[in-house]
Amino acid sequence: MEEKRLPYKQPLDYRMIKHLRFARNKTLKEFEGYMNVHKSTIARLEAGKLEFTEHYEEKLREAIKRLRISNSELIHIRELINAKKQRGYK
């Protein structure tokens, strides 16, 4: 059986933040400690009201490392987001 290799650096976007928080059962207040960004900024990023720049992407990558979120989890979250988009959910 051939093993499927996962890409090393998964693309990230603002829609993943909420799902990543929920995957580790973290509140905005708890997640701010992992991302080193104020909880109001995280809420604005999650809602798409603040541009998800390279700075915030790097902060999210730091949080992913601290929370030990695997590449396969990131892929599943991306699939979930894409499925919701296809069905017309936000």
N, C-alpha and C positions, 0 to 999 in steps of 0.2 A: 504494500500500500504506500502510495506517495504522500509524503507529509506536505501540507500546504503551509508555506511560510508567510508570515504576516509582515507587512511593511514596518520598518523600524519607527518612523515618525508619522503617526496618524495626523491627518489634517484636523484642525479644531475650528469650531465656530461658536458664537455666543449661545446658540440653541442647546449646546451640550452641557452648559454649566448647571442648569437645574437638574438634569438627569444624573449628572455626576454627583451632585449633592445628595439627591435622593438615593442613589446607589449605595452611599455610605451613611445614610440616615443622619445627615448634618443639617442644622439650621443655618440661616444666613450668618448669624453671630458666630457659630462654630466654624463655618467655612471661611470666614474672613481671616482667621488665624492660619489657615492652610494656604490661602491665596495672597495673604499680606495686602489686602485691599479692603477698604471700608465696606461694611455690609450694604450701605445705600448704593454704592457703586456697583456691587455685585447684582443687586436687585435691578438696577437700571440696565446693566449688561444683559441679564436674563430676559428682560422685557424688550430688548432691542432698541432702547431709548438712548443708548450711548454706543458710539462706534467701537467695535471690537478691533482695536489696533494691535500691532505686534507686541507692544508693551503688555497689554492684557493677555494676549495669547501666551507670552512667556510666563506671566504670573499663574495662568491656569495650568501650564505644564509643570510648574513647581508644585502646585497643589496636587496634581495627578501623581507625581512622584511620592510626595509625602503620604498620600492616601493609599499608595500601592495599587493603583488601578492599572490593570493589564491592558495590553494592546487588544486582546480579544474582547474585553469589556468595552473598549472604545469603539470597536467595530460594531458590536451589538447595539450600542447606544446610537451610532450613526444610522444603522438599519432601522431602528425604532423611529428616529426622527424622519427618515425618508418615507417610511410606511405611513406615519401620521400626515405628512405633507401630501402624499398621494390620495389619502382619504379626506383631505380638506380640513384637518384639525390644525390648530395652532401649536 
